[in-house]
């Protein structure tokens, strides 16, 4: 039980790291406009994030959920309708 609490506390402290987000985008063979549009972000905003600007926490969570397979591309497109 104690281990579980420690793991939970560590998970909360862990920062969501997207320093490699441009690499992820390129692996998907998408341009910035198409990649970032699925998250409701403009191309210029996505470019700034890829250049090291801090990603807002709600967007970081969305990126993490998508990256980890917890939500699919269809879920993202349905949410924008």
Residue pairs with C-beta under 8 A, 6 or more apart in sequence:
16 55
16 57
16 60
16 61
16 63
16 64
18 49
18 55
18 60
18 63
19 52
21 49
21 50
21 55
21 63
22 50
24 67
25 32
25 35
25 50
28 35
31 43
32 43
32 46
32 47
32 50
33 43
33 46
35 46
36 42
36 43
36 45
36 46
36 49
37 43
38 73
38 76
38 77
38 80
39 59
39 62
39 63
39 66
39 76
40 80
41 49
41 59
49 55
49 59
55 63
62 71
65 71
66 72
66 73
66 76
